[in-house]
């Protein structure tokens, strides 16, 4: 087991390295993002590391990472008081708290749960905080590395299953599974698995009934929070009173007409 852990750590270092040196442009100014976030919001991040590339490829999505916003504390392991804090599962350090400023230069999206009362939001946050210190799922790292190195043409119906690999142990996590478990702990739906079953009614042989199953937490990926009908997409610029008449747009100069 120590052998696999050692390999996992080496792979984690390799996979977490950025694959490009271009500076990313933030979707929203950091101050606007901080002012918009509420406790219990999920922040999706478009990463630029090797593992981010693998996740985006396998999920056919912009989003490679998810973190839970828990407010400004004070919280355990928090270095600076009154600083916006996220809980995430990091490939190198496991489940940890990080400042929002860590993602101030990344493309992000806010997904907000709708209808949860304060005590349930608190329960979701408490659940996530209780996971701090748990390790990242090493088996998931090995699985991702295998598919990243070979970059196979994976059929669409199999891509999600590749990311559902891993040990599934309660003290090990990946970013999406940790957050999914936190919301499932209060019975909040995320993205059910819908199966159409042929009706047994003789009166309607071509009728189907829709059955919704609660997916196992290990089957969730970052894009599911974006695709979920139960999470509101919140855009900081719009939520803070955007108007196109005060945006300071610059008009492109008219093209010069050539004689003749």
N, C-alpha and C positions, 0 to 999 in steps of 0.2 A: 504493500500500500504506500509506503514511503517512496518507493521507486516511481509510482504513478504520480504522486504528489509533486515530486521533483520535476518530472517531465511537464506536468501541468503548469508549474510556476514558470518554467522556461518558455513554454508556449504562450502563457499569459503575457509575459513581457514582450514577446515577438508580436502577438496579435494586437496588443494595445498601442503599438507604435503607429503614429500617423503615416499615411501613405502618400500624402501630398503636403507641401509646405505653403500653399497659397492661403492667405488670410481669409477666413470666412466672414461674411457680412451678417450681422445679427438681424433677425426678423424685426425686432422692436428694440428701441433704446433700453438699456438695463434698468434705468429708473422707472420707465413706463411698465416694463415687465414686472418689476417688484411691486409697483402700485396696484397692478391688476390681479395678481395671484391671490387666491384665498386658500385657507387651510383645507386640505383634502383634494386640491387640484393635482392633476397629473401633468407633468411637463415632459413632452416628447422632444427628443433631441436628434438632429441629423449629425451623426458623428463622422469623423474622417480617419478612423483607424482601420487596421486590417480586419478586425472582428466586426466593425461597423459595416464594412464592405460586404462581408459574408452574410450578415443579417439582412441587409437591404436587398441583396441578390435573392436570398431564399424566400423573403417575404414579398418581393416585388413592391417595395415601399420606400418612401423617403426616410422613414424613422427607424433608427437603429438602437435607441436607448430610451428608457423611461425612468423617471424619478418622481417621488411623491413630495409635494410641498407641505411642510408641517408648521410653517409660521416662523416667528423670530425668537422663540424660546423664552427663557433659557432651557436648553436641553442638554442631556449628557453628551460629552465629547465635543461640545460646541466651544470653539476657540474664542470667538468674539461675540459678546452679548449684543442683542438687538440687531442681529444680522439675519436676513432671510435664509432659511435652512431647508435643504432637501434630504430625503432618505433615498439611497440607491444601493443597488448591488453592483459593486465594481469587480471587474475581472481579476484585479491584482489584490485588492484589500478586502474583498467581501462586502457584506452589508455595512454601510457607514453613513454618517451625516456629512454633508458638504455644503458650503455656502453657495447661494444662487449665483454669485459672481463667477463661479467656475465656468458657467455656460453663457456668460454675457456676450460672447462673440460667436455664438452658434445659432444656426437656424433652429427655431423652436416652435412648439405649438402647445397651447393650454387646452386640456380636456377637463371639463368640470362635471362632477356628478350632480345630478339634479334631484331635488326632493329629500335629500338626507337631512335629518334633524341634527342639531349640534352634538348630542350625546353619541350618535352613530359616527359622525365625523371624528369626534374625539377617540372613539373606539378603534377606528381605522388607523389613526395616527399612532395610538398607543401600541397597536399590534405591530406596526412597522418599526417603531422605536425598539420594541422588545427583540426584534431580529438583529439589531446592531451588534456586530461582533461575529455573526455567523459567516462561514466561509462561502466563497463562490463555488459553484458546482464544477469541480475539475473534470468530471466525465463530459460535461457539456462543452468544455473547452476542447477536449480531445475530439469530440464529434464535429464541432465547428471547424477545427483545423483540418480535419480529413477532407471535408467538402470544399474548404477554401483552397487548399493546395491543388486539388484536381479540377476544381471548377466545373463539375459535370453538368450537362444539360438536364436538369432535374424536371420531371413532369410536374405541372402545377399542383396536382392533387397530392403530391408527395412532399412538397417543399415544407409545409407546416410540420409534418411528422419529423423531419430532420431536425428541426429546432425543438421538438418535444423530447428529444433524447436527453439523457442525463441520469443521474443516480436517483433523483426524486426524494432524497433524504431530507427530513424536516430541518436539519441544521445547515443545509446547503441550499443555495438559491441562485437564480439568474434574475435580471432586473424585472421582467414582466411577471414572472411567477410570484415573486415576493409581493408585488403590488396587487396582483389578482387575488392572492390569498387574504390580503388585508381587507379587500372589499367583500370577498365571499364570507369573511368572518361575521359580517353584519347582514348578510343576505342580499347584498346589492348586485343586480345583474350587470354583466359586462357585454359579452357577445355570445349568446347561446348557440349551440350547434343544432341546426334545423334539419330534420329528416322528414321527407314526404313518404307516407305509408299508404298503400292501396287500401281503400275502404272495404270493409267486409260486408257492406250492405248490398243485398241482391238488387235493390232498386236502382243503384247507381254503381255499375261496375267500373266506370272510368273516373270515379271520384277518389280524391286523396285527402288525407287529413295531415295536418302539420303538427309534428311533435318536436318540442324544444327540450334539449338536454342541457344540463349545466356541465360545461366542459371542465375537465380537470385543470388545475391551476398551471400545470407544466405545459399545457397546450397553447397558452397565450403568448402573443408576440406584441411588440410596441404598437404596430399599426391597428391592433384590435381596439385600442382605446379611442383611436381616431375614427374607426369605422362603426363603433358602437352607437346604437340609437339612443342609448341612455346617458351618454356624456355630451355635454354642450361644448362646442368649439368656441373658445373665447379669444378674440383678437384684440390685444391691448390698444392699438391705435384707434379702433372703432369704439371700444368700450369707454374710452376717455374723451369722446366727443369729437370725432374727426369731421372735418368739413373740407371738401376739395377746393374751396375758395380761399383757404388760408394755408394751403400746402406749400406754396412757394415754388410752383412748377416753373421750369425754364422751357421756353418754346425753342424748337430747333429752327435754325435759320432757313429761310426759303431757299431752295436750290436755284442757282444762277442759270438763267436761260442762255443757251448758246445761240449765237447769231446764225441766220440762214434757215 
